[in-house]
Amino acid sequence: WGDIKDQASDPTNYVSGKAADHFNRYEHDFALAKQLKLNALRSGIEWSRVEPEEGKFDAKAIVHYKTYFKKLKAQGIQPIITLWHWTMPVWFAEKGGFKKHSNIKYFMRYVEKISSELSDQLEYVITLNEPTVYAGFSYKEQRWPPQESSTLTMHRVMVNLARAHNKAYKIIKEHAPTAQIGLAHHLQYFYAGDSSVISRMSAWVSHKMGNEYFIGLIRRRQDFMGINYYFAQEVHGTHVHNPNKRLNDLGWDMQPDKMQFLLEKVWAKYQLPIMITESGVADKNDEHRKWWIAQEIKAMNLAIKNGVKMIGYIHWSLLDNFEWAEGFWPRFGLIEI
């Protein structure tokens, strides 16, 4: 707390503004990515830029994204395109967002527009980022807008997001038949910390409900499995009691080696090529990042040796950025801002 108190106590920390200004400085950032010898970069298309008013698309914004992805490929870097990373146009939010089944059609209109305009750019596409996290934080835990608290509403939002993905998958394939489409799933590795039946059963139930439930709603509409990995959870009895030997700046217990076992479990169940679409560490003073990356590379290598088909790893993130409810103080970037 001593290291981040001044920034975390400053109200301006929680106003995104231009953030890292990647929208304007992307060519400079591409050059930095190239310098790091990265051959893929995950980037989002912002729906509220493309359709700032209901039914009115911004031609300049569409041209921006066309140019953006062409210049990225010209650097020899493969775009991994995300269509929805939690943010949305104000007009859509005012209609109730994904809380209402009737609103899915608005997202489909946006997907249709992007798919028709950027069809030649759609090679790897992530329709939704961490839908279960969004539903839980926004409609159950009250951490994000609209800050509701209802298990029923949270479930309804999850189901609507699954429907949105399934419909989007079909639309994208119509315009770009060879596109590889998936989601960025937030998955955790749950494991029993002792040999008791209760601990093993709790870990099994946590995996089924926390990881497999949503995948079951969309599993036939994925060409690859995108996994965002940050956590392993050691279960004792009915509660998580992690070793907490190493914590990142957000207080998260770091167990990068457990990625291997999650990859093997997911591969055994779904037999889909896997891309790590996010994984990283909040580490302001660069005390853990090198270790974290090395451990994850080791974990992926062991998983591959055990038969897992891996097609990519995207570190979160290239740049320090605006980290949602925490604002600017958590530093996840390979490059410091």
Order of alpha helices (4+ residues) and beta strands (2+ residues): alpha-alpha-beta-alpha-alpha-beta-alpha-alpha-beta-alpha-alpha-beta-beta-alpha-alpha-beta-beta-beta-alpha-beta-alpha-beta
